[in-house]
Amino acid sequence: MLTDPSLARREGVLAVHSVHEFVFSVPRLDEAEHFYSNFGLDVRREGPALALYTDGNPHRWGRIVQSGERKRVLWISWGIDAKDLQAFKEHFTKLGVPSCAPPEHAQGENGVWFLGPDGLPQQLVVAEKSSPSAKSSRVFPIEDSDHGRAPQRNRIRQVRPRHLSHILLFSPDVPAGQKFYTEALGLRMSDRSEDIISFIHTPHGSDHHLIALAKSDGYGLHHSSWDVESIDAVGLGSQQMSQAGYDKGWGLGRHVLGSNYFRYIRDPWGSYAEYSFDIDFIPPTLDWPSDNYPPEDSLYVWGPTMPEDFITNFETAK
């Protein structure tokens, strides 16, 4: 397995290497600060926005601005290597990818701005690779002990996610979205289920998916997924959020596609933040055997029944 991030590239392939940043708006920043701080992220005030970091990691994974009466995803930034910038510009011109001006809250930010197939503003930025370059480390209880192997409640500390694993976007046309992200951005399909959902990774090495697309009536941000070190961390994260007042969500359970254990925590705006443990990793040396799975496999192997409104896009709901 690769351990040197500088080796985490598939040579001769033009592709983005990371979800560099996701940005969305909410009606009240204090609600967002309370939610994500209790979730275990390092939440910082940066100008008029909240910035989302993980413990001990200098990368800024997301930003939240205050605007409007409901949550709304504003743009997605993709990380690329400097040597690929001109090639991407020429590639976009050849494909006829529509350019756009920076959104209101991104004025003055450099990069290549363009529109996705559903109208979501997006950006290419030259940046260091932030997606994982190796399978995340895992912590399991020791095999045996003469004094018990479970964590002690008096030693519990706040669960602190390690990095952003992926985001799931709503899409009005999943096959068209999958075509765009694979052809324009060089990403590759991991797995899909008919036209309902598609999971997509980078050939430069990442978790099973950098992004997923779920069928809806418009674009939106369904959830952000955050890597934790153990199944205990998933359960403890669920507990800490329940104690903070966020007891709605889905899980604990285990996904089929991606293999990860999960707990989704419902946020104040009807979307989710996910604690994720032990997701599949796809190195740049592997051509993943992607497949089309039946709808029941697009959800989970085991876990509680999914909430009825779990896949409701509240950004477009009337």
MARZA-129664 format. One record per atom (N, C-alpha, C): atom name; residue in one letter; x, y, z; residue number from 1. Coordinates in steps of 0.05 Angstrom, whole numbers, m for minus. Layout:
! MARZA-129664
> CA a X Y Z NUM
...
END
This chain:
! MARZA-129664
> N m 17 m24 0 1
> CA m 0 0 0 1
> C m 18 25 0 1
> N l 9 45 m15 2
> CA l 25 70 m17 2
> C l 24 85 10 2
> N t 47 94 19 3
> CA t 48 110 43 3
> C t 60 138 37 3
> N d 73 142 14 4
> CA d 84 167 6 4
> C d 64 182 m11 4
> N p 52 205 m2 5
> CA p 33 219 m18 5
> C p 43 227 m45 5
> N s 69 232 m48 6
> CA s 80 241 m74 6
> C s 77 219 m95 6
> N l 74 194 m86 7
> CA l 71 172 m105 7
> C l 42 166 m113 7
> N a 24 180 m100 8
> CA a m5 175 m104 8
> C a m15 190 m128 8
> N r m6 181 m151 9
> CA r m15 192 m177 9
> C r m15 169 m197 9
> N r m33 170 m215 10
> CA r m33 152 m238 10
> C r m22 168 m262 10
> N e 3 161 m270 11
> CA e 17 177 m290 11
> C e 2 176 m317 11
> N g 2 199 m330 12
> CA g m10 200 m357 12
> C g m40 203 m357 12
> N v m52 207 m334 13
> CA v m81 209 m332 13
> C v m88 237 m322 13
> N l m104 251 m337 14
> CA l m113 278 m329 14
> C l m138 275 m312 14
> N a m135 282 m286 15
> CA a m158 279 m268 15
> C a m154 297 m244 15
> N v m175 306 m232 16
> CA v m174 320 m206 16
> C v m165 299 m185 16
> N h m152 309 m164 17
> CA h m142 289 m144 17
> C h m157 291 m118 17
> N s m173 312 m113 18
> CA s m186 315 m87 18
> C s m211 333 m90 18
> N v m230 329 m72 19
> CA v m249 349 m66 19
> C v m234 369 m48 19
> N h m227 391 m59 20
> CA h m210 411 m44 20
> C h m227 424 m22 20
> N e m252 432 m29 21
> CA e m268 446 m10 21
> C e m297 446 m19 21
> N f m316 444 0 22
> CA f m344 448 m7 22
> C f m354 471 9 22
> N v m372 487 m3 23
> CA v m382 512 9 23
> C v m412 513 8 23
> N f m425 519 30 24
> CA f m454 522 30 24
> C f m462 544 49 24
> N s m487 553 45 25
> CA s m498 574 62 25
> C s m520 563 80 25
> N v m524 576 103 26
> CA v m545 569 122 26
> C v m557 595 132 26
> N p m581 594 143 27
> CA p m593 619 154 27
> C p m578 631 178 27
> N r m567 614 195 28
> CA r m554 624 219 28
> C r m527 609 224 28
> N l m506 624 226 29
> CA l m480 612 230 29
> C l m477 600 258 29
> N d m491 612 278 30
> CA d m488 601 305 30
> C d m498 572 307 30
> N e m519 566 291 31
> CA e m529 538 290 31
> C e m508 520 278 31
> N a m496 529 257 32
> CA a m475 513 244 32
> C a m451 508 262 32
> N e m443 529 276 33
> CA e m420 527 294 33
> C e m426 508 316 33
> N h m450 508 327 34
> CA h m457 490 349 34
> C h m457 461 339 34
> N f m469 457 315 35
> CA f m471 429 304 35
> C f m444 418 299 35
> N y m427 431 283 36
> CA y m402 420 275 36
> C y m381 419 297 36
> N s m382 437 316 37
> CA s m364 436 339 37
> C s m370 411 356 37
> N n m396 406 360 38
> CA n m404 382 375 38
> C n m398 357 359 38
> N f m399 358 333 39
> CA f m392 335 316 39
> C f m363 328 319 39
> N g m346 347 327 40
> CA g m318 341 332 40
> C g m299 354 312 40
> N l m310 373 295 41
> CA l m292 387 277 41
> C l m280 411 291 41
> N d m258 421 279 42
> CA d m245 445 288 42
> C d m258 468 272 42
> N v m277 482 285 43
> CA v m293 503 271 43
> C v m281 530 278 43
> N r m273 545 257 44
> CA r m260 571 261 44
> C r m276 593 246 44
> N r m276 616 258 45
> CA r m287 640 244 45
> C r m265 651 226 45
> N e m271 652 201 46
> CA e m252 664 182 46
> C e m267 685 165 46
> N g m263 710 172 47
> CA g m279 732 159 47
> C g m308 728 165 47
> N p m325 730 144 48
> CA p m354 726 148 48
> C p m363 697 149 48
> N a m344 678 146 49
> CA a m352 650 143 49
> C a m342 633 167 49
> N l m353 610 169 50
> CA l m343 589 186 50
> C l m326 570 169 50
> N a m303 563 179 51
> CA a m285 544 165 51
> C a m284 518 180 51
> N l m284 496 165 52
> CA l m285 469 177 52
> C l m258 456 173 52
> N y m245 450 196 53
> CA y m219 435 196 53
> C y m223 410 213 53
> N t m204 391 210 54
> CA t m204 368 228 54
> C t m179 370 246 54
> N d m180 355 267 55
> CA d m160 357 289 55
> C d m132 352 279 55
> N g m115 373 281 56
> CA g m87 370 274 56
> C g m81 370 244 56
> N n m101 376 227 57
> CA n m97 376 198 57
> C n m99 405 189 57
> N p m79 415 174 58
> CA p m80 443 165 58
> C p m100 449 143 58
> N h m111 428 130 59
> CA h m128 432 107 59
> C h m156 442 115 59
> N r m166 462 101 60
> CA r m193 471 105 60
> C r m212 455 86 60
> N w m229 439 98 61
> CA w m246 422 82 61
> C w m272 435 72 61
> N g m282 454 86 62
> CA g m306 467 78 62
> C g m310 494 91 62
> N r m329 509 80 63
> CA r m336 535 91 63
> C r m366 538 91 63
> N i m376 554 110 64
> CA i m404 559 113 64
> C i m408 589 115 64
> N v m427 600 99 65
> CA v m433 628 100 65
> C v m462 631 108 65
> N q m469 654 118 66
> CA q m496 660 126 66
> C q m511 674 103 66
> N s m533 661 94 67
> CA s m548 673 73 67
> C s m574 657 69 67
> N g m596 671 63 68
> CA g m621 658 55 68
> C g m636 646 79 68
> N e m658 633 72 69
> CA e m676 621 91 69
> C e m673 591 94 69
> N r m657 579 77 70
> CA r m652 550 79 70
> C r m623 545 71 70
> N k m613 522 78 71
> CA k m586 513 70 71
> C k m585 511 39 71
> N r m562 518 28 72
> CA r m558 516 m1 72
> C r m529 512 m7 72
> N v m522 491 m22 73
> CA v m495 487 m31 73
> C v m489 509 m51 73
> N l m465 521 m48 74
> CA l m458 544 m65 74
> C l m438 537 m87 74
> N w m417 521 m79 75
> CA w m398 512 m99 75
> C w m381 490 m88 75
> N i m368 476 m106 76
> CA i m348 454 m100 76
> C i m322 462 m113 76
> N s m300 460 m98 77
> CA s m273 464 m109 77
> C s m259 437 m111 77
> N w m245 433 m134 78
> CA w m230 409 m139 78
> C w m201 415 m140 78
> N g m184 398 m127 79
> CA g m155 402 m127 79
> C g m143 388 m151 79
> N i m124 402 m164 80
> CA i m109 391 m186 80
> C i m80 397 m183 80
> N d m63 383 m197 81
> CA d m34 388 m198 81
> C d m28 412 m216 81
> N a m8 427 m209 82
> CA a m1 451 m225 82
> C a 5 444 m254 82
> N k 18 421 m258 83
> CA k 25 413 m286 83
> C k 1 407 m303 83
> N d m22 403 m290 84
> CA d m46 396 m305 84
> C d m65 420 m311 84
> N l m58 444 m301 85
> CA l m76 466 m304 85
> C l m81 473 m333 85
> N q m61 477 m349 86
> CA q m65 484 m377 86
> C q m79 461 m392 86
> N a m72 437 m386 87
> CA a m85 414 m399 87
> C a m115 414 m393 87
> N f m123 420 m369 88
> CA f m151 422 m362 88
> C f m165 444 m377 88
> N k m152 467 m379 89
> CA k m164 489 m394 89
> C k m170 481 m423 89
> N e m151 468 m435 90
> CA e m154 459 m463 90
> C e m176 437 m465 90
> N h m176 419 m445 91
> CA h m195 398 m444 91
> C h m224 409 m442 91
> N f m227 428 m424 92
> CA f m254 441 m421 92
> C f m263 455 m446 92
> N t m244 468 m460 93
> CA t m251 482 m485 93
> C t m260 461 m506 93
> N k m246 439 m507 94
> CA k m253 418 m527 94
> C k m280 406 m521 94
> N l m287 402 m496 95
> CA l m312 390 m488 95
> C l m335 411 m488 95
> N g m329 437 m489 96
> CA g m349 457 m487 96
> C g m360 460 m459 96
> N v m344 456 m439 97
> CA v m353 459 m411 97
> C v m358 489 m406 97
> N p m382 497 m398 98
> CA p m388 525 m395 98
> C p m374 538 m371 98
> N s m362 561 m376 99
> CA s m348 575 m354 99
> C s m369 592 m340 99
> N c m362 602 m316 100
> CA c m379 619 m301 100
> C c m363 638 m284 100
> N a m375 660 m275 101
> CA a m362 679 m257 101
> C a m362 666 m229 101
> N p m343 674 m212 102
> CA p m344 665 m185 102
> C p m370 672 m171 102
> N p m381 654 m155 103
> CA p m406 661 m141 103
> C p m402 685 m122 103
> N e m424 695 m112 104
> CA e m423 719 m96 104
> C e m403 718 m73 104
> N h m402 696 m59 105
> CA h m385 694 m35 105
> C h m357 685 m42 105
> N a m351 683 m68 106
> CA a m324 674 m76 106
> C a m310 695 m93 106
> N q m320 720 m92 107
> CA q m308 741 m108 107
> C q m278 744 m101 107
> N g m261 745 m122 108
> CA g m233 749 m118 108
> C g m217 723 m115 108
> N e m231 700 m114 109
> CA e m217 674 m111 109
> C e m208 665 m139 109
> N n m182 657 m140 110
> CA n m171 648 m165 110
> C n m180 619 m171 110
> N g m175 611 m196 111
> CA g m181 584 m204 111
> C g m197 584 m230 111
> N v m203 561 m240 112
> CA v m219 558 m264 112
> C v m248 553 m256 112
> N w m266 572 m261 113
> CA w m294 569 m253 113
> C w m310 558 m276 113
> N f m328 540 m270 114
> CA f m345 527 m291 114
> C f m370 517 m279 114
> N l m389 510 m296 115
> CA l m415 500 m286 115
> C l m417 470 m291 115
> N g m426 455 m270 116
> CA g m432 427 m274 116
> C g m457 423 m291 116
> N p m464 399 m298 117
> CA p m487 394 m315 117
> C p m513 402 m303 117
> N d m515 405 m277 118
> CA d m539 413 m264 118
> C d m539 442 m256 118
> N g m518 457 m264 119
> CA g m517 486 m258 119
> C g m502 493 m233 119
> N l m491 474 m219 120
> CA l m476 480 m194 120
> C l m449 492 m202 120
> N p m442 516 m192 121
> CA p m416 527 m197 121
> C p m394 509 m184 121
> N q m372 507 m199 122
> CA q m350 491 m190 122
> C q m324 504 m198 122
> N q m302 495 m186 123
> CA q m276 509 m189 123
> C q m254 488 m189 123
> N l m234 493 m206 124
> CA l m209 478 m205 124
> C l m188 497 m192 124
> N v m174 486 m173 125
> CA v m152 501 m160 125
> C v m127 484 m158 125
> N v m105 496 m162 126
> CA v m79 482 m158 126
> C v m75 479 m128 126
> N a m72 455 m119 127
> CA a m70 450 m90 127
> C a m57 424 m85 127
> N e m47 421 m60 128
> CA e m36 395 m52 128
> C e m59 375 m50 128
> N k m53 350 m53 129
> CA k m73 329 m52 129
> C k m82 326 m23 129
> N s m108 328 m19 130
> CA s m120 325 8 130
> C s m136 299 11 130
> N s m143 287 m11 131
> CA s m156 261 m8 131
> C s m136 240 1 131
> N p m145 219 14 132
> CA p m126 199 25 132
> C p m108 187 4 132
> N s m83 183 10 133
> CA s m64 170 m8 133
> C s m58 141 1 133
> N a m71 132 21 134
> CA a m68 105 31 134
> C a m93 98 48 134
> N k m98 73 52 135
> CA k m120 64 68 135
> C k m116 76 97 135
> N s m138 88 107 136
> CA s m137 99 134 136
> C s m131 78 155 136
> N s m115 85 175 137
> CA s m109 66 196 137
> C s m135 60 212 137
> N r m135 36 224 138
> CA r m159 27 238 138
> C r m150 18 266 138
> N v m168 23 285 139
> CA v m163 15 313 139
> C v m184 m6 321 139
> N f m175 m29 331 140
> CA f m193 m50 341 140
> C f m186 m56 370 140
> N p m205 m66 385 141
> CA p m198 m75 412 141
> C p m176 m97 411 141
> N i m160 m98 432 142
> CA i m140 m119 433 142
> C i m154 m146 433 142
> N e m140 m168 425 143
> CA e m153 m194 422 143
> C e m163 m206 448 143
> N d m147 m203 469 144
> CA d m155 m213 495 144
> C d m142 m197 517 144
> N s m153 m198 541 145
> CA s m143 m183 563 145
> C s m153 m196 589 145
> N d m138 m191 611 146
> CA d m147 m202 636 146
> C d m162 m181 653 146
> N h m168 m158 640 147
> CA h m184 m138 655 147
> C h m205 m124 637 147
> N g m213 m137 615 148
> CA g m234 m125 599 148
> C g m222 m108 576 148
> N r m236 m109 553 149
> CA r m225 m96 529 149
> C r m241 m72 520 149
> N a m264 m67 532 150
> CA a m281 m44 523 150
> C a m270 m18 535 150
> N p m274 4 521 151
> CA p m266 30 532 151
> C p m281 36 558 151
> N q m269 51 576 152
> CA q m282 58 601 152
> C q m295 86 598 152
> N r m320 88 608 153
> CA r m335 113 604 153
> C r m320 137 616 153
> N n m306 133 638 154
> CA n m292 156 650 154
> C n m267 165 635 154
> N r m261 150 614 155
> CA r m238 158 597 155
> C r m246 167 569 155
> N i m273 169 565 156
> CA i m282 177 538 156
> C i m275 206 533 156
> N r m265 211 509 157
> CA r m259 238 500 157
> C r m276 243 475 157
> N q m279 268 468 158
> CA q m295 275 444 158
> C q m284 262 419 158
> N v m301 250 403 159
> CA v m294 239 378 159
> C v m286 262 359 159
> N r m262 259 347 160
> CA r m251 280 329 160
> C r m245 268 302 160
> N p m261 272 282 161
> CA p m256 260 255 161
> C p m228 268 245 161
> N r m217 251 227 162
> CA r m190 255 218 162
> C r m189 270 191 162
> N h m207 264 173 163
> CA h m208 278 148 163
> C h m235 274 134 163
> N l m240 291 114 164
> CA l m264 288 98 164
> C l m260 264 80 164
> N s m279 245 81 165
> CA s m278 222 63 165
> C s m291 228 36 165
> N h m316 239 37 166
> CA h m330 245 12 166
> C h m354 263 18 166
> N i m366 272 m4 167
> CA i m392 286 m2 167
> C i m411 272 m21 167
> N l m437 274 m14 168
> CA l m458 263 m32 168
> C l m474 287 m41 168
> N l m476 290 m67 169
> CA l m492 311 m80 169
> C l m517 300 m92 169
> N f m539 315 m89 170
> CA f m563 309 m104 170
> C f m559 317 m133 170
> N s m572 303 m151 171
> CA s m570 309 m180 171
> C s m596 303 m193 171
> N p m606 320 m211 172
> CA p m630 314 m226 172
> C p m627 293 m247 172
> N d m602 287 m254 173
> CA d m597 267 m275 173
> C d m571 253 m268 173
> N v m572 231 m254 174
> CA v m548 217 m244 174
> C v m530 207 m267 174
> N p m542 194 m288 175
> CA p m524 185 m310 175
> C p m510 208 m323 175
> N a m524 231 m327 176
> CA a m511 254 m340 176
> C a m489 265 m322 176
> N g m495 266 m295 177
> CA g m474 275 m277 177
> C g m450 257 m276 177
> N q m455 231 m276 178
> CA q m432 212 m277 178
> C q m416 216 m302 178
> N k m429 220 m325 179
> CA k m415 224 m350 179
> C k m397 249 m349 179
> N f m408 271 m337 180
> CA f m393 295 m335 180
> C f m369 292 m317 180
> N y m372 281 m294 181
> CA y m350 279 m275 181
> C y m328 260 m285 181
> N t m336 240 m300 182
> CA t m315 221 m310 182
> C t m302 233 m335 182
> N e m317 245 m353 183
> CA e m305 255 m378 183
> C e m291 282 m374 183
> N a m304 301 m360 184
> CA a m292 327 m357 184
> C a m271 329 m335 184
> N l m275 315 m313 185
> CA l m257 317 m290 185
> C l m238 293 m288 185
> N g m242 273 m304 186
> CA g m224 250 m304 186
> C g m229 230 m282 186
> N l m251 233 m267 187
> CA l m257 215 m245 187
> C l m267 188 m257 187
> N r m270 168 m240 188
> CA r m279 142 m249 188
> C r m301 131 m231 188
> N m m320 118 m244 189
> CA m m342 106 m229 189
> C m m331 83 m212 189
> N s m339 82 m187 190
> CA s m333 60 m170 190
> C s m355 39 m172 190
> N d m380 47 m166 191
> CA d m403 29 m168 191
> C d m427 47 m171 191
> N r m449 35 m180 192
> CA r m474 50 m183 192
> C r m498 31 m179 192
> N s m521 43 m176 193
> CA s m546 28 m176 193
> C s m566 41 m195 193
> N e m568 30 m219 194
> CA e m586 40 m240 194
> C e m581 70 m243 194
> N d m603 86 m244 195
> CA d m600 115 m246 195
> C d m606 128 m219 195
> N i m604 112 m198 196
> CA i m611 122 m171 196
> C i m587 135 m157 196
> N i m564 123 m159 197
> CA i m540 133 m145 197
> C i m515 123 m159 197
> N s m494 140 m158 198
> CA s m468 133 m170 198
> C s m446 141 m151 198
> N f m426 124 m147 199
> CA f m404 129 m130 199
> C f m379 132 m147 199
> N i m363 154 m142 200
> CA i m342 162 m161 200
> C i m316 168 m146 200
> N h m293 158 m156 201
> CA h m267 162 m143 201
> C h m248 174 m163 201
> N t m225 183 m153 202
> CA t m203 193 m170 202
> C t m184 170 m176 202
> N p m174 169 m201 203
> CA p m153 149 m207 203
> C p m126 155 m194 203
> N h m124 178 m181 204
> CA h m99 184 m167 204
> C h m99 174 m138 204
> N g m119 158 m131 205
> CA g m120 146 m104 205
> C g m138 161 m85 205
> N s m159 147 m76 206
> CA s m177 159 m57 206
> C s m194 137 m44 206
> N d m210 145 m25 207
> CA d m230 127 m14 207
> C d m249 118 m37 207
> N h m266 98 m31 208
> CA h m284 87 m51 208
> C h m298 108 m68 208
> N h m305 130 m55 209
> CA h m316 153 m70 209
> C h m307 179 m58 209
> N l m299 198 m76 210
> CA l m296 226 m69 210
> C l m323 239 m68 210
> N i m339 232 m87 211
> CA i m367 243 m88 211
> C i m385 220 m95 211
> N a m410 223 m88 212
> CA a m432 206 m97 212
> C a m454 224 m107 212
> N l m470 214 m126 213
> CA l m492 229 m137 213
> C l m518 213 m131 213
> N a m538 226 m120 214
> CA a m563 213 m114 214
> C a m586 228 m129 214
> N k m604 213 m139 215
> CA k m626 224 m156 215
> C k m644 242 m140 215
> N s m650 266 m152 216
> CA s m667 285 m139 216
> C s m679 303 m161 216
> N d m692 325 m153 217
> CA d m704 343 m173 217
> C d m686 368 m177 217
> N g m662 368 m166 218
> CA g m644 390 m170 218
> C g m619 384 m154 218
> N y m599 402 m156 219
> CA y m574 397 m141 219
> C y m577 405 m112 219
> N g m560 394 m95 220
> CA g m560 399 m67 220
> C g m538 382 m53 220
> N l m533 389 m28 221
> CA l m513 374 m13 221
> C l m528 356 7 221
> N h m527 329 3 222
> CA h m541 311 21 222
> C h m525 307 47 222
> N h m499 301 44 223
> CA h m483 297 68 223
> C h m453 300 62 223
> N s m439 307 83 224
> CA s m410 304 83 224
> C s m402 281 101 224
> N s m382 266 94 225
> CA s m374 242 108 225
> C s m346 245 119 225
> N w m342 238 145 226
> CA w m317 244 159 226
> C w m306 218 171 226
> N d m281 213 165 227
> CA d m268 189 173 227
> C d m261 189 203 227
> N v m267 167 217 228
> CA v m259 162 244 228
> C v m244 136 247 228
> N e m231 131 269 229
> CA e m211 110 271 229
> C e m223 83 278 229
> N s m247 81 289 230
> CA s m257 55 299 230
> C s m287 54 298 230
> N i m298 30 301 231
> CA i m327 27 303 231
> C i m337 39 330 231
> N d m320 38 351 232
> CA d m327 52 376 232
> C d m331 82 371 232
> N a m313 94 354 233
> CA a m315 122 349 233
> C a m342 129 335 233
> N v m351 111 317 234
> CA v m377 116 305 234
> C v m399 117 326 234
> N g m399 97 344 235
> CA g m419 96 365 235
> C g m416 118 385 235
> N l m392 125 393 236
> CA l m388 147 412 236
> C l m395 174 399 236
> N g m390 177 373 237
> CA g m397 201 359 237
> C g m428 204 359 237
> N s m442 182 355 238
> CA s m471 183 356 238
> C s m480 191 383 238
> N q m467 181 404 239
> CA q m475 187 431 239
> C q m469 217 438 239
> N q m446 227 429 240
> CA q m440 254 436 240
> C q m458 274 422 240
> N m m467 267 398 241
> CA m m486 285 384 241
> C m m514 283 396 241
> N s m522 260 405 242
> CA s m548 257 418 242
> C s m548 274 444 242
> N q m526 273 459 243
> CA q m524 289 483 243
> C q m524 319 477 243
> N a m516 327 453 244
> CA a m515 355 446 244
> C a m542 364 434 244
> N g m561 345 432 245
> CA g m587 352 422 245
> C g m593 343 393 245
> N y m575 328 382 246
> CA y m578 319 354 246
> C y m581 288 354 246
> N d m606 280 361 247
> CA d m611 251 363 247
> C d m624 239 339 247
> N k m630 255 318 248
> CA k m642 244 294 248
> C k m620 237 274 248
> N g m625 216 258 249
> CA g m606 208 238 249
> C g m611 180 229 249
> N w m590 166 220 250
> CA w m593 139 211 250
> C w m567 123 218 250
> N g m571 99 228 251
> CA g m549 82 236 251
> C g m550 77 266 251
> N l m532 61 276 252
> CA l m508 51 263 252
> C l m515 29 243 252
> N g m499 27 222 253
> CA g m503 7 202 253
> C g m477 3 186 253
> N r m479 m13 165 254
> CA r m457 m18 147 254
> C r m466 m17 118 254
> N h m452 m2 102 255
> CA h m458 0 74 255
> C h m448 m24 58 255
> N v m461 m30 36 256
> CA v m451 m50 17 256
> C v m430 m36 0 256
> N l m437 m14 m13 257
> CA l m419 m1 m32 257
> C l m402 19 m17 257
> N g m376 12 m14 258
> CA g m357 27 3 258
> C g m349 11 27 258
> N s m367 m7 37 259
> CA s m362 m25 59 259
> C s m360 m12 86 259
> N n m363 15 88 260
> CA n m358 29 113 260
> C n m382 26 133 260
> N y m374 27 158 261
> CA y m394 29 180 261
> C y m402 58 183 261
> N f m427 64 189 262
> CA f m436 91 188 262
> C f m455 98 210 262
> N r m456 124 216 263
> CA r m478 137 231 263
> C r m481 165 219 263
> N y m505 170 208 264
> CA y m512 196 198 264
> C y m526 212 219 264
> N i m516 237 223 265
> CA i m528 255 243 265
> C i m543 277 227 265
> N r m569 280 233 266
> CA r m584 300 219 266
> C r m578 327 230 266
> N d m572 346 212 267
> CA d m565 373 219 267
> C d m590 391 221 267
> N p m588 416 229 268
> CA p m612 433 232 268
> C p m626 439 206 268
> N w m615 432 183 269
> CA w m627 440 157 269
> C w m637 416 141 269
> N g m638 392 153 270
> CA g m648 369 140 270
> C g m628 352 125 270
> N s m603 360 125 271
> CA s m582 344 112 271
> C s m566 330 134 271
> N y m542 319 128 272
> CA y m529 301 147 272
> C y m499 305 147 272
> N a m487 298 170 273
> CA a m458 294 172 273
> C a m455 265 181 273
> N e m436 251 168 274
> CA e m433 222 173 274
> C e m407 216 187 274
> N y m408 200 208 275
> CA y m384 187 219 275
> C y m380 161 202 275
> N s m356 158 191 276
> CA s m351 135 173 276
> C s m325 121 182 276
> N f m327 95 184 277
> CA f m303 79 192 277
> C f m299 56 172 277
> N d m274 53 164 278
> CA d m265 30 148 278
> C d m277 28 120 278
> N i m277 51 106 279
> CA i m287 51 78 279
> C i m265 39 60 279
> N d m274 27 38 280
> CA d m255 16 18 280
> C d m237 38 8 280
> N f m212 31 2 281
> CA f m193 49 m10 281
> C f m185 39 m38 281
> N i m184 57 m57 282
> CA i m177 50 m85 282
> C i m150 64 m92 282
> N p m128 49 m92 283
> CA p m102 61 m98 283
> C p m100 67 m128 283
> N p m81 84 m136 284
> CA p m78 91 m164 284
> C p m68 67 m181 284
> N t m59 46 m169 285
> CA t m50 22 m183 285
> C t m73 2 m190 285
> N l m97 9 m180 286
> CA l m119 m11 m183 286
> C l m141 0 m201 286
> N d m150 m17 m221 287
> CA d m174 m11 m236 287
> C d m197 m25 m221 287
> N w m213 m9 m207 288
> CA w m234 m20 m190 288
> C w m255 m34 m207 288
> N p m263 m58 m199 289
> CA p m283 m73 m214 289
> C p m311 m63 m210 289
> N s m317 m40 m222 290
> CA s m343 m26 m218 290
> C s m366 m43 m228 290
> N d m390 m39 m217 291
> CA d m413 m56 m225 291
> C d m438 m40 m220 291
> N n m460 m50 m231 292
> CA n m487 m39 m227 292
> C n m501 m57 m207 292
> N y m508 m47 m184 293
> CA y m519 m63 m162 293
> C y m549 m58 m160 293
> N p m564 m78 m150 294
> CA p m593 m74 m145 294
> C p m597 m52 m124 294
> N p m621 m39 m125 295
> CA p m626 m17 m106 295
> C p m622 m23 m77 295
> N e m629 m48 m69 296
> CA e m625 m55 m40 296
> C e m596 m54 m32 296
> N d m578 m59 m51 297
> CA d m550 m58 m44 297
> C d m538 m30 m44 297
> N s m554 m11 m54 298
> CA s m544 17 m54 298
> C s m546 30 m27 298
> N l m559 16 m8 299
> CA l m564 28 18 299
> C l m546 16 40 299
> N y m552 m9 48 300
> CA y m538 m20 71 300
> C y m540 m50 73 300
> N v m521 m63 87 301
> CA v m522 m91 92 301
> C v m539 m96 117 301
> N w m534 m81 138 302
> CA w m549 m83 163 302
> C w m551 m55 175 302
> N g m571 m52 192 303
> CA g m576 m27 206 303
> C g m606 m23 209 303
> N p m613 m1 222 304
> CA p m642 5 226 304
> C p m654 13 199 304
> N t m680 13 198 305
> CA t m695 22 174 305
> C t m688 51 169 305
> N m m683 56 143 306
> CA m m676 84 135 306
> C m m699 102 140 306
> N p m695 126 150 307
> CA p m717 146 153 307
> C p m730 152 127 307
> N e m757 156 127 308
> CA e m772 160 103 308
> C e m762 184 87 308
> N d m753 205 100 309
> CA d m744 229 86 309
> C d m714 230 83 309
> N f m700 208 86 310
> CA f m671 208 85 310
> C f m660 219 59 310
> N i m673 213 37 311
> CA i m663 223 11 311
> C i m679 246 0 311
> N t m692 261 18 312
> CA t m706 285 10 312
> C t m686 308 7 312
> N n m688 322 m15 313
> CA n m671 345 m20 313
> C n m685 370 m9 313
> N f m678 378 16 314
> CA f m692 401 28 314
> C f m683 427 16 314
> N e m662 427 0 315
> CA e m654 451 m14 315
> C e m673 459 m36 315
> N t m688 439 m47 316
> CA t m707 445 m68 316
> C t m736 439 m60 316
> N a m739 428 m36 317
> CA a m766 421 m27 317
> C a m783 445 m24 317
> N k m808 443 m32 318
> CA k m827 466 m30 318
> C k m838 468 m2 318
END
